[in-house]
Amino acid sequence: MKNPGAAENQRLVALLEDALGRENRLWKVPVFKNSCIQGTDITPFQLQDVILWLGEMCRLFNFCQETFALGGCVLNRLLATVKAPPKYLKCIAFTSLILSAKINEEDEVIGSVKGLVVQSGCNFSTAEILRMERIILDKLNWDLYIATPIDFIHIFHALLISGHPHLSSVGAHSQKRPCLQVALWTRQVQHCMACHQLSQFKGSTLALAIITLELERLTPDWFSVFTDLLKKAQIQSTEFIHCKEMVDEYLTSLEFSLPANAVYIFDSTKMTKLQNEVSWEPAGRPGLGQTRRGKGSQGEGDTDKFYDGFRCLYNEGLALEVDGDSDTKILHEAHQKNVSPCPPLHPAVS
């Protein structure tokens, strides 16, 4: 992409301001209390499953990624507005996706509601979908189009190329994968939207956190580039730091390095055999919201909270520490040689 110049950069800033205005006006997410959405019996795992299921439906219907993101935002806004029983959750999610498709997709892509229901394998009737459509529209005042995290991914990417065109080629030869991958960022956003902790952050904050993690890997001058975007996005630094740390830990727990078409099948017999052969308890990965620290970071927790320490906040690797005698360490090393990051798997049989 060529540098669009100052005029184009101003247009992108205006586009960002408009998106931020819509987000500030419409953004709303359900509040979790006692392991459920407040006032309902819907658990975080049920919400995560239904959002991941929406992604499957998007791929089945050949909808664009923006439709998925808008569907997830509409679902969250409704769940934050009304007290919905869990039995209606899937119908609400499916209808939110259809309404989003009517905004983003061409008519020939959408087809009929009846056809989509049949294709999805759900047992909803067309009348149920139409009634749910009216409920969603009424509760959200017929104002569905909020700027989604994927919208902000595209806007921030355009601003990067516009204001810092050299980033499009930095690391292209030295890195194993190309830089500034919008497709990768989009896929990461989809996973983050299914995490109820990360869904508590606005889409602009989530998108900028994902992009900043890539900038850290890409260029030593990432901080000046990041601060420019942070200023334009009008995001509080403390909120951003918290979001970025949680996103980093969450994405680290996912295997994005695997090929997109890799297929594996879990083999429980091998897992049982492995458990019988080796019995030990490795140090666990810290959960979301916990602080990751290296060996020498005790007593420095307060310093991490300061903005001027932002440059070195996340340079520490997540090391697996094994304490104990030499026999324990030998057992750990032997175990690591035989264990992959995922459970025992074997290729799918066609």
Disulfide bonds with the S-S distance in Angstrom:
none
